[in-house]
Structures are given as structure tokens and as C-alpha cells.
């Protein structure tokens, strides 16, 4: 079994508990689905359309997406930087998409007391909390991934998928 099969098995293992996607990847997923021409611009400058397609493929294996209000706030604010009227059009779409998510609230005061909060911040701290509840976190944020891995929490690093998909040497 190769790494990709192992990663997909990890996603399948978390069918009931769900998968949480970090802010940048969620932004890529939603903006790419909304308007592919925005991939590679501004806040999505590190991604290309192949990354988007790879992410869509991964998410297609997830039966439940979990998130937090903090992550959704960051996505909404970052999407507000879209040019012209695209920001409002995106937010109209955003209203429809959030209805399909399992949104979980974590008190900020509790998140700020987590080990790793000072390095991660509030939104990533809520993802750390989700992982502690058994939710798989998909991220390409290395500090977040490192914290999750150090605590042996369920996490997948999108950069590993990209490396496998593109055949990069590590």
C-alpha cells in the first residue's frame, strides 16, 4: 500500500468524526470552486489549479466536513479581498456552503490555554482542539501540522499529497 492509499484510509477511518480543513485550504477549495481564475492570486498565490483539483479529489472522500466559527471568519475575511464585486458574490455562495458543514464552537478562553496557542493563534488552536476530539485535520500549515504530529493527533499534511502527486523528491 503506498502513501496515498494510507492517507485515503486515514480519511475513511474518520468518516464518523469528520475532517477539518485549515483556513488556507478551505479558502482554496471554496474560491477555486467559485472562480478558478482566482487561484494563484493574492492569498492563494502558493497554489495552482492542479493543487485545487487534488484538494477537490481528497475532499470527495470525506463524508463530513467539520469547522469552527474562527476558521470560517478567517475564510470570509480573506475572501473579502477578492476584486470588485466578486467578494459579495463569493459571500452569497458562502452562505449556502456553510449550511452543509458541521460547525463546532470552542470558547476562546479555553483555546488560549492550549499548549501551542502562542505559536498557532486562535483559528488553528480551534483545529487543534478538534483533533483532540478525534477529528482529522487536513492542513498545509507546518506549525499546525507539527503540533498535531507532536501530540500524535489525527492530521494529514497537504504538502505530502502535493509531493506524491507531482512526483517531487524529498
N, C-alpha and C positions, 0 to 999 in steps of 0.2 A: 504494500500500500504506500503510495507516495504522499508527500506533504499535503497536497491539495485534497486528496481523499481524507486524510486525517483531519484537516481543517473543516471540511464539509461534515464529517462525522461529529465534530465538536459542535457545529451549528445544530445538527439534528438532535444531539444529546440535550440541547437547551430549548427544545420545542415548547415545552410547557412553561419554563421560567422566562423565556424570551431572550431577545438580543437587543442590546442598546448600542446605538451608533453615536460616536462623538460628534461634536459640533461641525468640524470641517467636512467630515464625510457626509453628514446629513445635509449640509449646505450643498455639497457636490451632487448628491442624489436628487435633491429637490430642484435645484436650479438647472441641473443638466436635464432633468425630465421636463422642466418648464420651458427652457430655451437653451439648446445645446450650444448656440453661438457664444454664450456667456462663459463656457468652460475655458479655462486658461487666462481669464481676465481677472483683474483686481484680486479679490480674496480667494479665487480659485486658480491663481497663477501657477501653482505647482502641479496642476492636474491637466490631463488631456482627455480627449473623447474616449480613448481606449481605457483609461482609468475609470471613467464613468460607466462604460459597458461592463467592465469587470465588477464594479460595485453593484450594478443592477443584477448581474448574474448571481453574486453572493447573496444579496437580499432576497432574491427569488426563492432561496432555500429556507428563509426564515418564515415561520408561521405567525410569530407575534413580535412586533417591534415595541420596545419599551423606551421611555424617555422621561425627562424631568422638565418642569417649567423653566429651570435655569438654562438647559440646553436649548429649549425652544425659543427662549428670549434672545439668546445669542444668535441663533439662526435668523430670527426675524430682524434683529438689528443689523446683522451683516448683509442680509438681502436688501435692506433699505438703501444700500449703496449702489444698487443696480441703476443704470442710467435712465433718465426720463421717467416715463410712466410705467416702466417695467416693474419698479418696486411695488407700486399699488396693485398691478396685475398679478405679481407674484403673491402678494399677501391675500388676494382673493382666492388663489389656488391653495395657499397655506391653510386658510380656514377650512377647506374641505379635507385636506390631508390629515390635520391634527385630530380630526374626529375618529380616525382609524387606528390611533396609537393608544397604547396602554401607558398613560401618563401618571407618574408617581411623584408625590411631593415629599421632600426631605427638608426639615427645618434647618435654616441656615445656621442657627446657633449650634446644632448638633454636628453639621458638616464641618464647621470651622474648628471643631475639636478633634477631627480625624487626623491620624498620622498621615503626613503627606499634604495636608491642606495648604500649608505655606508655599509649597512648590507648585501645587496644582491649581489652586483657585477654587471658586465656588462651583462652577458648572462641572468641571472634572471631578471635584470632590463628590458631587451627587452621583456621578457614574461609578466612582469607587464604592460608594455606598450600595448602589445597585448590584455591583459584582459581589459584594459581601452578602447579598441576599440571594445569590445564585444566578443572577442574570449575566449572560455572556456579553462582554464589551468588545465591540469592533472599533479599533482606533488606528490612526497613524501618527498620533501624538506620542513621541518617545517617552517623555517624563511620565505620562499617564500609564503607558504600557509597562514601563519599568516598575512603577509602583505596584501595579496589578500582578506582574510576574513575581516580584519580590515577596508578595503576600500569597503567592500560589492561588490567585483568584482567576476565574474564567475570563480569558482575554485572547483576542486574535489581533495581530498587527497587520494592517492593510498593506504595509510596505513589503511584508513577506509574500503576500499574494501577488503584488506587482512584480517582485523579483522572480517568482516562479513563472508568472505569465509571460514576462519578457525575456526569460532565459538569462537574466543577469548573473554574473559571477559575484559571489560574496567574498 
